[in-house]
Amino acid sequence: MAIQASSEIVIDAPVDAIIDALADMEGVPLWSAVHKRAEVVDTHPDGRPHHVRVTIKVAGLIDTELVEYHWGPDWVVWDARKTMQQHAQHGEYNLSREGEEKTRVRFSITVEPSAPLPEFLVSRARKKILNSATEGLRKRVMGGPGAGPAV
């Protein structure tokens, strides 16, 4: 059974600054408590990551994924290939301007685990993922490259 989660947040930064933070894949483990390692395998012609190998840890489960990214001027979507822990994963960031220097960030993710998970683990994982994807991103964008992991 697929697990879905979504959240949104307003960040005091322009869309381009947020897209740039998301495209800095090697820096993601610095602000996302879920990501332990990220390695860009190849890039699109514009230099943005296309395939990225990531190691994540959520609710005590560790997994290494090969993720395919697609980029637009105000969005990014990704799909992860099947792994030991999941059959599939799809995620999206959709950004919309809210004034000169503010952006509404909508994050959504769908994961299809390889095996059923207890609801308490799903709830814990959902909270950690949503916090990393929104508040962790805000800290990265507002704090620059040296921003630490989300708490």
ChimeraX attribute file (.defattr): number of C-alpha atoms within 10 A of each C-alpha:
attribute: neighborCount
match mode: 1-to-1
recipient: residues
	/A:1	10
	/A:2	13
	/A:3	13
	/A:4	15
	/A:5	16
	/A:6	17
	/A:7	15
	/A:8	17
	/A:9	16
	/A:10	17
	/A:11	22
	/A:12	18
	/A:13	19
	/A:14	19
	/A:15	23
	/A:16	13
	/A:17	16
	/A:18	23
	/A:19	21
	/A:20	12
	/A:21	18
	/A:22	21
	/A:23	18
	/A:24	14
	/A:25	19
	/A:26	14
	/A:27	20
	/A:28	25
	/A:29	20
	/A:30	20
	/A:31	26
	/A:32	25
	/A:33	21
	/A:34	24
	/A:35	22
	/A:36	16
	/A:37	17
	/A:38	20
	/A:39	15
	/A:40	17
	/A:41	13
	/A:42	14
	/A:43	14
	/A:44	12
	/A:45	8
	/A:46	7
	/A:47	9
	/A:48	19
	/A:49	22
	/A:50	18
	/A:51	20
	/A:52	21
	/A:53	18
	/A:54	21
	/A:55	17
	/A:56	19
	/A:57	15
	/A:58	17
	/A:59	15
	/A:60	9
	/A:61	10
	/A:62	15
	/A:63	16
	/A:64	20
	/A:65	21
	/A:66	19
	/A:67	20
	/A:68	19
	/A:69	20
	/A:70	15
	/A:71	17
	/A:72	9
	/A:73	10
	/A:74	16
	/A:75	19
	/A:76	18
	/A:77	17
	/A:78	18
	/A:79	20
	/A:80	22
	/A:81	14
	/A:82	17
	/A:83	15
	/A:84	12
	/A:85	16
	/A:86	17
	/A:87	15
	/A:88	16
	/A:89	21
	/A:90	17
	/A:91	18
	/A:92	18
	/A:93	23
	/A:94	19
	/A:95	23
	/A:96	15
	/A:97	16
	/A:98	15
	/A:99	11
	/A:100	10
	/A:101	12
	/A:102	15
	/A:103	23
	/A:104	19
	/A:105	24
	/A:106	18
	/A:107	21
	/A:108	18
	/A:109	21
	/A:110	16
	/A:111	19
	/A:112	17
	/A:113	18
	/A:114	15
	/A:115	11
	/A:116	10
	/A:117	11
	/A:118	8
	/A:119	9
	/A:120	10
	/A:121	14
	/A:122	16
	/A:123	13
	/A:124	12
	/A:125	19
	/A:126	19
	/A:127	13
	/A:128	18
	/A:129	22
	/A:130	19
	/A:131	19
	/A:132	23
	/A:133	27
	/A:134	23
	/A:135	20
	/A:136	23
	/A:137	24
	/A:138	24
	/A:139	20
	/A:140	24
	/A:141	22
	/A:142	15
	/A:143	12
	/A:144	12
	/A:145	15
	/A:146	11
	/A:147	17
	/A:148	18
	/A:149	19
	/A:150	21
	/A:151	11
